[in-house]
């Protein structure tokens, strides 16, 4: 099915336009939000509301800085400026929804994630051999520290081995 939606800019960090050249940003369909669930749209709305600290329906640099500070981050002015430069200005909910939807549409589906993890599940019991999974992820460039941090809440020790409860992990990832 061909969409008739107007293309919009994908505001990814590594694809900002250069000051002395034509824009190199990737274009995405503004209807990307139609490909995500109502629950995800509600969560995006909630995150926008949390970011819009002064409740003026626009996320400003000050709003972003205040949110990051409340999370224990202390970004420099340059970091805030760089983050804001990646988004449309003014950053209102419709453009925020479009940007976030285009990012969410790139994630794998629940079925794809379960199938990927099941390759490390010899017993078909929803538990993957974490050492095999860790080795495979390290081979493709993921750090051991990142792996451990991500999987820690979903690891249990069973029959002398660490096992990843990947079905629980996928349920957490896919809302």
Backbone as a chain_set.jsonl record, in Angstrom:
{"seq": "XXXXXXXXXXXXXXXXXXXXXXXXXXXXXXXXXXXXXXXXXXXXXXXXXXXXXXXXXXXXXXXXXXXXXXXXXXXXXXXXXXXXXXXXXXXXXXXXXXXXXXXXXXXXXXXXXXXXXXXXXXXXXXXXXXXXXXXXXXXXXXXXXXXXXXXXXXXXXXXXXXXXXXXXXXXXXXX", "coords": {"N": [[0.837, -1.17, 0.0], [0.642, 2.139, -0.907], [1.573, 5.1, 0.618], [0.112, 8.293, 0.981], [1.077, 10.252, 2.488], [2.851, 13.213, 3.418], [6.385, 13.539, 3.092], [8.619, 13.697, 5.874], [11.26, 15.08, 7.877], [13.743, 12.953, 9.214], [14.983, 13.066, 12.322], [17.646, 12.181, 13.176], [20.608, 11.766, 15.136], [23.129, 11.541, 13.812], [22.774, 12.594, 11.315], [22.561, 15.339, 10.743], [21.988, 18.417, 9.0], [24.63, 20.01, 7.222], [26.271, 23.143, 7.693], [27.405, 24.373, 5.456], [26.489, 23.027, 3.243], [24.028, 21.292, 1.222], [21.048, 19.948, 2.715], [21.394, 16.795, 4.288], [19.704, 15.127, 5.505], [17.632, 12.322, 6.313], [14.527, 11.434, 4.913], [11.307, 10.806, 6.183], [8.065, 9.294, 6.322], [5.364, 11.265, 7.406], [3.24, 9.946, 8.413], [4.142, 7.899, 9.977], [3.391, 7.441, 12.554], [1.048, 6.047, 12.31], [1.746, 3.46, 12.185], [2.351, 2.514, 14.643], [1.278, 1.374, 17.881], [-1.745, 2.332, 19.678], [-1.244, 2.443, 22.374], [1.514, 2.962, 22.384], [1.492, 5.506, 21.232], [0.173, 6.884, 23.254], [2.101, 6.674, 25.26], [4.157, 8.151, 24.099], [2.938, 10.647, 24.08], [2.729, 11.04, 26.83], [5.453, 11.159, 27.49], [6.155, 13.482, 26.13], [4.63, 15.349, 27.542], [5.88, 15.16, 30.015], [8.374, 16.194, 29.342], [7.707, 18.805, 28.621], [7.933, 20.971, 30.698], [7.087, 23.564, 31.495], [4.567, 23.635, 30.537], [3.695, 24.841, 28.116], [3.132, 23.744, 25.712], [5.263, 23.422, 24.064], [8.433, 22.042, 23.728], [11.225, 23.293, 25.099], [14.692, 24.386, 25.196], [15.242, 24.899, 27.858], [13.279, 23.33, 29.103], [14.151, 20.749, 28.362], [16.689, 20.689, 29.554], [15.975, 20.904, 32.264], [14.558, 18.484, 32.609], [16.57, 16.556, 32.134], [18.353, 17.211, 34.189], [16.774, 16.592, 36.394], [16.902, 13.887, 36.22], [19.383, 13.323, 37.095], [21.371, 13.985, 35.363], [23.74, 16.276, 34.09], [23.883, 18.189, 31.763], [25.937, 20.036, 29.435], [25.609, 23.378, 28.12], [26.153, 23.318, 25.422], [25.66, 20.628, 24.794], [22.901, 20.491, 25.236], [22.073, 22.331, 23.281], [22.944, 20.956, 20.978], [21.303, 18.685, 21.091], [18.761, 19.825, 20.818], [19.007, 20.895, 18.289], [18.689, 18.762, 16.64], [16.044, 18.317, 16.397], [12.775, 19.434, 15.23], [11.922, 22.928, 15.145], [9.602, 25.182, 16.377], [9.528, 22.683, 18.964], [6.841, 20.926, 19.027], [4.001, 18.862, 19.964], [2.931, 17.378, 17.61], [5.179, 17.25, 15.79], [7.034, 16.037, 17.456], [5.773, 13.582, 17.909], [5.846, 12.537, 15.294], [8.654, 12.338, 14.877], [9.424, 10.575, 16.986], [7.826, 8.354, 16.383], [8.866, 7.548, 13.919], [11.286, 6.577, 14.75], [10.512, 4.482, 16.486], [9.264, 2.779, 14.647], [11.347, 1.528, 13.443], [12.199, -0.465, 15.093], [12.382, -3.952, 15.897], [9.739, -6.389, 15.644], [7.737, -8.007, 18.193], [7.551, -10.748, 17.665], [9.755, -11.134, 15.947], [11.883, -10.529, 17.701], [11.55, -12.537, 19.676], [11.993, -14.815, 18.085], [14.682, -14.398, 17.383], [15.997, -14.544, 19.902], [15.278, -17.156, 20.551], [17.007, -18.739, 19.148], [19.078, -19.184, 20.824], [18.036, -20.779, 22.722], [18.059, -23.772, 23.738], [16.355, -25.639, 24.908], [13.791, -24.86, 24.38], [12.335, -23.393, 26.307], [11.966, -20.765, 26.904], [14.211, -19.668, 27.941], [17.413, -18.513, 27.439], [20.785, -19.515, 26.771], [22.945, -17.605, 28.367], [25.692, -17.171, 28.147], [26.403, -18.028, 25.568], [24.852, -16.227, 24.085], [25.955, -13.811, 24.983], [28.592, -14.089, 23.97], [28.037, -14.057, 21.209], [26.967, -11.48, 20.895], [29.123, -9.887, 21.711], [30.87, -10.504, 19.682], [29.752, -9.098, 17.544], [30.244, -6.533, 18.32], [29.117, -5.425, 20.661], [29.56, -4.258, 23.945], [30.727, -6.108, 26.808], [30.045, -5.036, 29.265], [27.779, -3.473, 28.63], [26.037, -5.483, 27.821], [25.744, -6.998, 30.172], [24.597, -5.058, 31.845], [22.171, -4.541, 30.539], [20.871, -7.059, 30.495], [20.859, -7.972, 33.129], [18.553, -7.807, 34.988], [17.058, -9.911, 34.031], [18.238, -12.349, 34.271], [18.782, -15.613, 35.458], [20.044, -18.156, 37.62], [20.477, -21.433, 36.738], [20.694, -24.903, 36.869], [23.518, -24.877, 37.007], [24.206, -22.908, 35.192], [24.058, -19.574, 33.844], [21.03, -18.207, 32.84], [19.072, -16.506, 30.437], [16.023, -14.968, 30.806], [14.397, -14.531, 28.32], [11.85, -14.131, 27.244], [10.526, -12.613, 29.162], [12.116, -10.324, 29.032], [11.57, -9.426, 26.398], [8.839, -8.924, 26.651], [8.964, -6.727, 28.323], [10.254, -4.885, 26.681], [8.528, -4.578, 24.464], [5.722, -2.84, 24.403]], "CA": [[0.0, 0.0, 0.0], [1.415, 3.363, -1.029], [1.059, 6.155, 1.479], [0.077, 9.615, 0.37], [1.526, 11.207, 3.499], [3.996, 14.031, 3.042], [7.611, 13.133, 3.776], [9.126, 14.572, 6.933], [12.667, 14.853, 8.171], [14.089, 12.054, 10.299], [15.913, 13.863, 13.111], [18.63, 11.318, 13.819], [21.773, 12.512, 15.58], [24.268, 11.526, 12.911], [22.389, 13.032, 9.987], [22.196, 16.745, 10.753], [22.474, 19.14, 7.84], [25.867, 20.769, 7.386], [26.038, 24.568, 7.481], [27.854, 24.825, 4.159], [26.045, 22.145, 2.171], [22.591, 21.004, 1.212], [20.614, 19.031, 3.763], [21.612, 15.375, 4.041], [18.835, 14.384, 6.406], [16.785, 11.301, 5.747], [13.118, 11.812, 4.967], [10.399, 9.743, 6.593], [6.665, 9.663, 6.169], [4.777, 11.827, 8.611], [2.254, 8.991, 8.886], [4.794, 6.791, 10.679], [2.653, 7.169, 13.792], [-0.041, 5.111, 12.036], [2.313, 2.117, 12.244], [2.597, 2.141, 16.031], [0.028, 1.117, 18.6], [-2.346, 3.424, 20.449], [-0.517, 2.462, 23.636], [2.775, 3.651, 22.146], [1.172, 6.924, 21.037], [-0.105, 7.417, 24.594], [3.378, 6.794, 25.964], [4.862, 9.281, 23.497], [2.26, 11.84, 24.596], [3.132, 11.179, 28.228], [6.844, 11.613, 27.536], [6.155, 14.894, 25.715], [4.093, 16.114, 28.671], [6.934, 15.204, 31.033], [9.422, 17.099, 28.851], [7.173, 20.174, 28.563], [7.822, 21.313, 32.111], [6.342, 24.804, 31.719], [3.215, 23.377, 30.016], [3.326, 25.775, 27.058], [2.952, 22.906, 24.525], [6.501, 23.457, 23.292], [9.596, 21.623, 24.502], [12.312, 24.245, 24.884], [15.995, 24.001, 25.755], [15.11, 24.938, 29.321], [12.507, 22.138, 29.488], [15.017, 19.586, 28.21], [17.727, 20.747, 30.59], [15.361, 20.615, 33.559], [14.253, 17.059, 32.65], [17.826, 15.819, 32.28], [18.862, 17.488, 35.53], [15.952, 15.824, 37.346], [17.318, 12.492, 36.087], [20.757, 13.204, 37.569], [22.294, 14.361, 34.292], [24.06, 17.7, 34.14], [24.419, 18.455, 30.43], [26.446, 21.372, 29.138], [24.761, 24.163, 27.217], [26.414, 22.824, 24.073], [24.947, 19.352, 24.658], [21.477, 20.835, 25.097], [21.924, 22.943, 21.95], [23.09, 19.89, 19.982], [20.103, 17.847, 21.141], [17.635, 20.597, 20.275], [19.244, 21.114, 16.857], [18.276, 17.546, 15.934], [14.587, 18.266, 16.365], [12.172, 20.617, 14.606], [11.732, 24.054, 16.036], [9.495, 24.788, 17.779], [9.23, 21.263, 19.178], [5.483, 20.726, 19.522], [3.667, 17.442, 19.99], [2.847, 16.685, 16.312], [6.505, 16.948, 15.255], [7.632, 15.088, 18.393], [5.143, 12.298, 17.599], [6.393, 12.078, 14.016], [10.051, 11.942, 15.077], [9.488, 9.38, 17.842], [7.203, 7.249, 15.654], [9.789, 7.054, 12.902], [12.304, 5.795, 15.465], [9.881, 3.248, 16.956], [8.956, 1.907, 13.506], [12.563, 0.831, 13.046], [12.45, -1.574, 16.001], [11.852, -5.262, 15.521], [8.477, -6.776, 16.269], [7.836, -8.969, 19.286], [7.804, -12.062, 17.072], [11.14, -11.153, 15.466], [12.762, -10.6, 18.862], [11.436, -13.877, 20.263], [12.67, -15.749, 17.178], [16.125, -14.187, 17.497], [16.442, -15.103, 21.173], [15.046, -18.611, 20.591], [18.18, -19.406, 18.575], [19.963, -19.498, 21.951], [17.181, -21.518, 23.663], [18.159, -25.176, 23.333], [15.271, -26.437, 25.491], [12.51, -24.233, 24.041], [11.632, -23.095, 27.554], [11.954, -19.333, 27.139], [15.447, -19.294, 28.611], [18.557, -18.628, 26.534], [22.111, -19.635, 27.375], [23.436, -16.225, 28.319], [27.09, -17.103, 27.711], [26.386, -18.095, 24.101], [24.301, -14.96, 23.625], [26.968, -12.792, 25.28], [29.673, -14.272, 22.998], [27.558, -13.61, 19.895], [26.831, -10.025, 20.923], [30.468, -9.318, 21.759], [31.425, -10.687, 18.341], [29.249, -8.041, 16.653], [30.68, -5.233, 18.802], [28.465, -4.946, 21.885], [30.474, -4.447, 25.077], [30.277, -7.014, 27.868], [29.409, -4.214, 30.303], [26.431, -3.124, 28.168], [25.246, -6.72, 27.836], [25.42, -7.316, 31.566], [23.688, -4.02, 32.356], [20.861, -4.708, 29.904], [20.241, -8.342, 30.784], [20.929, -8.319, 34.552], [17.275, -8.105, 35.655], [16.381, -11.044, 33.397], [19.126, -13.507, 34.361], [18.647, -16.482, 36.625], [21.02, -19.235, 37.65], [19.75, -22.694, 36.691], [21.482, -26.068, 36.472], [24.924, -24.521, 36.87], [24.428, -21.924, 34.133], [23.218, -18.382, 33.817], [20.032, -18.288, 31.774], [18.346, -15.262, 30.191], [14.578, -15.119, 30.665], [14.228, -13.601, 27.206], [10.438, -13.786, 27.028], [10.25, -11.497, 30.071], [12.8, -9.162, 28.474], [10.817, -8.97, 25.229], [7.587, -8.348, 27.146], [9.287, -5.407, 28.859], [10.616, -4.021, 25.561], [7.384, -4.361, 23.588], [4.574, -2.435, 25.224]], "C": [[0.887, 1.24, 0.0], [0.76, 4.441, -0.189], [1.104, 7.484, 0.744], [0.537, 10.685, 1.355], [2.743, 11.969, 3.002], [5.241, 13.531, 3.764], [8.022, 14.166, 4.813], [10.585, 14.228, 7.174], [12.798, 13.89, 9.331], [15.204, 12.726, 11.079], [16.887, 12.99, 13.877], [19.912, 12.101, 14.056], [22.881, 12.589, 14.537], [23.935, 12.043, 11.519], [21.913, 14.476, 9.973], [22.721, 17.432, 9.512], [23.737, 19.914, 8.179], [25.592, 22.225, 7.025], [26.39, 24.996, 6.066], [27.421, 23.932, 3.002], [24.545, 21.959, 2.234], [22.275, 19.975, 2.291], [20.84, 17.584, 3.347], [20.729, 14.527, 4.941], [17.987, 13.392, 5.642], [15.33, 11.739, 5.888], [12.293, 10.59, 5.345], [8.974, 10.218, 6.397], [6.104, 10.179, 7.477], [3.727, 10.895, 9.195], [2.866, 7.804, 9.605], [4.042, 6.44, 11.952], [1.48, 6.213, 13.559], [0.434, 3.664, 12.118], [2.652, 1.684, 13.664], [1.255, 2.031, 16.749], [-0.473, 2.361, 19.341], [-1.649, 3.556, 21.797], [0.81, 3.204, 23.485], [2.551, 5.149, 21.938], [0.888, 7.581, 22.397], [1.181, 7.607, 25.385], [4.207, 7.955, 25.409], [4.254, 10.588, 24.002], [2.674, 12.098, 26.045], [4.571, 11.677, 28.338], [6.953, 13.074, 27.11], [5.685, 15.774, 26.871], [5.135, 16.24, 29.783], [8.055, 16.164, 30.628], [8.977, 18.558, 28.904], [6.88, 20.656, 29.984], [6.984, 22.569, 32.361], [4.935, 24.767, 31.114], [2.757, 24.403, 28.973], [3.152, 25.075, 25.707], [4.136, 22.958, 23.566], [7.63, 22.995, 24.213], [10.748, 22.542, 24.115], [13.614, 23.67, 25.437], [15.923, 23.936, 27.273], [14.339, 23.716, 29.823], [13.393, 20.897, 29.447], [16.081, 19.554, 29.294], [17.158, 20.393, 31.961], [15.046, 19.126, 33.698], [15.527, 16.251, 32.878], [18.424, 16.01, 33.667], [18.084, 16.693, 36.575], [16.3, 14.34, 37.317], [18.77, 12.276, 36.51], [21.803, 13.47, 36.499], [22.553, 15.85, 34.405], [24.722, 18.089, 32.817], [24.931, 19.889, 30.279], [25.455, 22.09, 28.223], [24.922, 23.68, 25.784], [25.679, 21.514, 23.821], [23.457, 19.598, 24.452], [21.222, 21.411, 23.712], [22.0, 21.888, 20.852], [21.85, 19.004, 19.93], [18.917, 18.566, 20.503], [17.777, 20.816, 18.771], [18.806, 19.91, 16.022], [16.769, 17.441, 15.753], [14.032, 19.514, 15.681], [11.982, 21.724, 15.641], [10.56, 24.885, 15.529], [9.09, 23.312, 17.902], [7.87, 21.129, 19.865], [5.121, 19.254, 19.374], [3.575, 16.793, 18.604], [4.223, 16.329, 15.718], [7.251, 15.969, 16.15], [7.08, 13.684, 18.122], [5.713, 11.713, 16.31], [7.82, 11.566, 14.186], [10.148, 10.652, 15.887], [8.898, 8.16, 17.14], [8.149, 6.672, 14.622], [10.899, 6.233, 13.535], [11.71, 4.455, 15.906], [9.587, 2.27, 15.826], [10.159, 1.098, 13.063], [12.867, -0.367, 13.94], [11.809, -2.86, 15.503], [10.548, -5.532, 16.244], [8.75, -7.782, 17.387], [8.199, -10.352, 18.739], [9.247, -12.182, 16.587], [12.125, -11.27, 16.62], [12.737, -11.985, 19.504], [12.147, -14.917, 19.397], [14.186, -15.621, 17.281], [16.661, -14.799, 18.789], [16.29, -16.624, 21.206], [16.194, -19.389, 19.962], [19.169, -19.82, 19.671], [19.225, -20.291, 23.039], [17.132, -22.978, 23.236], [16.983, -26.017, 23.799], [13.881, -25.926, 25.141], [11.667, -23.926, 25.278], [11.614, -21.598, 27.889], [13.181, -18.818, 27.856], [16.617, -19.536, 27.656], [19.842, -18.775, 27.339], [22.785, -18.272, 27.251], [24.881, -16.157, 27.862], [27.188, -17.176, 26.189], [25.894, -16.776, 23.507], [25.31, -13.834, 23.825], [28.104, -12.87, 24.254], [29.266, -13.755, 21.611], [27.447, -12.094, 19.836], [28.19, -9.328, 20.967], [31.116, -9.41, 20.379], [30.958, -9.604, 17.363], [29.502, -6.637, 17.211], [29.997, -4.671, 20.021], [29.408, -5.221, 23.052], [29.861, -5.373, 26.124], [29.556, -6.232, 28.966], [27.981, -3.835, 29.9], [25.512, -4.337, 28.195], [24.795, -7.03, 29.256], [24.418, -6.327, 32.149], [22.274, -4.221, 31.821], [20.141, -5.966, 30.389], [20.129, -8.673, 32.265], [19.58, -8.636, 35.202], [16.583, -9.376, 35.138], [17.226, -12.315, 33.428], [18.805, -14.291, 35.623], [19.691, -17.585, 36.5], [20.257, -20.546, 37.72], [20.65, -23.802, 36.154], [22.931, -25.712, 36.157], [25.235, -23.505, 35.791], [23.555, -20.702, 34.352], [22.299, -18.493, 32.612], [19.319, -16.943, 31.668], [16.869, -15.578, 30.001], [14.135, -14.147, 29.568], [12.775, -13.258, 26.924], [10.029, -12.625, 27.933], [10.89, -10.212, 29.557], [12.013, -8.585, 27.304], [9.497, -8.344, 25.66], [7.813, -6.943, 27.703], [9.561, -4.424, 27.718], [9.414, -3.644, 24.699], [6.162, -4.082, 24.437], [3.313, -2.567, 24.437]], "O": [[1.788, 1.361, 0.83], [-0.448, 4.667, -0.271], [2.03, 7.755, -0.021], [0.405, 11.88, 1.089], [3.563, 11.433, 2.257], [5.163, 13.139, 4.929], [7.795, 15.364, 4.639], [11.074, 13.194, 6.719], [12.064, 13.985, 10.314], [16.286, 12.935, 10.53], [16.945, 13.056, 15.105], [20.262, 12.989, 13.278], [23.514, 13.636, 14.403], [24.767, 11.929, 10.619], [20.961, 14.805, 9.266], [23.788, 17.075, 9.013], [23.889, 20.413, 9.294], [24.774, 22.506, 6.15], [25.746, 25.891, 5.52], [27.937, 24.068, 1.893], [23.881, 22.406, 3.17], [23.15, 19.223, 2.72], [20.528, 17.187, 2.224], [20.983, 13.335, 5.118], [17.666, 13.597, 4.472], [14.958, 12.351, 6.89], [12.555, 9.48, 4.882], [8.719, 11.419, 6.315], [6.341, 9.597, 8.536], [3.358, 11.041, 10.36], [2.188, 6.801, 9.826], [4.046, 5.288, 12.386], [0.97, 5.627, 14.514], [-0.382, 2.743, 12.12], [3.188, 0.594, 13.864], [0.235, 2.533, 16.275], [0.278, 3.304, 19.591], [-1.484, 4.665, 22.305], [1.189, 3.985, 24.358], [3.337, 5.967, 22.417], [1.32, 8.706, 22.649], [1.331, 8.597, 26.101], [4.879, 8.659, 26.164], [4.981, 11.531, 24.316], [2.935, 13.237, 26.432], [4.875, 12.521, 29.182], [7.756, 13.823, 27.667], [6.274, 16.82, 27.142], [5.259, 17.29, 30.414], [8.617, 16.862, 31.473], [9.78, 19.444, 29.198], [5.725, 20.734, 30.405], [6.246, 22.627, 33.344], [4.202, 25.755, 31.175], [1.589, 24.79, 28.943], [3.037, 25.737, 24.675], [4.02, 22.583, 22.399], [7.77, 23.487, 25.332], [11.187, 22.567, 22.965], [13.628, 22.61, 26.062], [16.476, 23.028, 27.894], [14.698, 23.131, 30.845], [13.389, 20.091, 30.377], [16.341, 18.505, 29.884], [17.787, 19.666, 32.73], [15.238, 18.554, 34.771], [15.553, 15.359, 33.726], [18.946, 15.061, 34.253], [18.667, 16.179, 37.529], [16.028, 13.617, 38.275], [19.327, 11.195, 36.317], [22.988, 13.21, 36.707], [21.657, 16.606, 34.783], [25.934, 18.291, 32.744], [24.426, 20.82, 30.907], [24.574, 21.467, 27.631], [23.956, 23.637, 25.022], [25.13, 21.316, 22.737], [22.831, 18.98, 23.591], [20.263, 21.025, 23.043], [21.215, 21.917, 19.905], [21.401, 18.619, 18.85], [18.162, 17.97, 19.736], [16.777, 20.912, 18.059], [18.58, 20.041, 14.819], [16.283, 16.57, 15.032], [14.723, 20.526, 15.564], [11.896, 21.474, 16.844], [10.535, 25.254, 14.355], [8.393, 22.775, 17.04], [7.754, 21.203, 21.088], [5.846, 18.49, 18.736], [4.122, 15.702, 18.44], [4.406, 15.227, 15.201], [8.024, 15.15, 15.653], [7.834, 12.711, 18.107], [6.026, 10.524, 16.249], [8.159, 10.488, 13.697], [10.879, 9.737, 15.508], [9.415, 7.052, 17.285], [8.233, 5.454, 14.46], [11.4, 5.291, 12.922], [12.333, 3.41, 15.722], [9.655, 1.057, 16.025], [10.007, 0.086, 12.378], [13.703, -1.199, 13.59], [10.815, -2.838, 14.777], [10.283, -4.98, 17.313], [9.847, -8.328, 17.502], [9.057, -11.038, 19.294], [9.89, -13.212, 16.791], [13.095, -12.024, 16.535], [13.785, -12.538, 19.836], [12.827, -15.8, 19.92], [14.896, -16.626, 17.267], [17.674, -15.499, 18.768], [17.099, -17.308, 21.833], [16.338, -20.584, 20.22], [19.999, -20.705, 19.461], [19.736, -20.452, 24.147], [16.261, -23.374, 22.461], [16.643, -27.009, 23.154], [12.887, -26.512, 25.571], [10.46, -24.162, 25.301], [11.289, -21.21, 29.011], [13.207, -17.68, 28.326], [16.782, -20.637, 27.132], [19.972, -18.235, 28.438], [23.15, -17.846, 26.155], [25.272, -15.169, 27.24], [27.981, -16.451, 25.588], [26.464, -16.274, 22.538], [25.499, -13.0, 22.94], [28.534, -11.844, 23.727], [30.053, -13.1, 20.929], [27.799, -11.489, 18.824], [28.38, -8.292, 20.328], [31.826, -8.496, 19.96], [31.698, -9.236, 16.45], [29.029, -5.654, 16.641], [30.269, -3.53, 20.395], [29.99, -6.303, 23.136], [28.643, -5.416, 26.302], [28.572, -6.711, 29.531], [27.073, -3.871, 30.731], [24.339, -4.225, 28.554], [23.619, -7.291, 29.507], [23.497, -6.72, 32.865], [21.299, -4.086, 32.559], [18.941, -5.934, 30.661], [19.373, -9.573, 32.629], [19.469, -9.641, 35.905], [15.627, -9.854, 35.749], [16.953, -13.258, 32.684], [18.59, -13.728, 36.696], [20.155, -17.899, 35.404], [19.475, -20.761, 38.646], [21.287, -23.649, 35.112], [23.499, -26.183, 35.171], [26.405, -23.258, 35.497], [22.481, -20.77, 34.949], [22.732, -18.828, 31.509], [19.0, -16.318, 32.68], [16.508, -16.37, 29.13], [13.575, -13.087, 29.847], [12.498, -12.176, 26.406], [9.27, -11.751, 27.516], [10.289, -9.14, 29.631], [11.815, -7.372, 27.232], [9.078, -7.336, 25.091], [6.953, -6.072, 27.57], [9.149, -3.266, 27.781], [9.305, -2.5, 24.256], [5.634, -4.971, 25.105], [2.232, -2.274, 24.949]]}, "num_chains": 1, "name": "protein.A"}
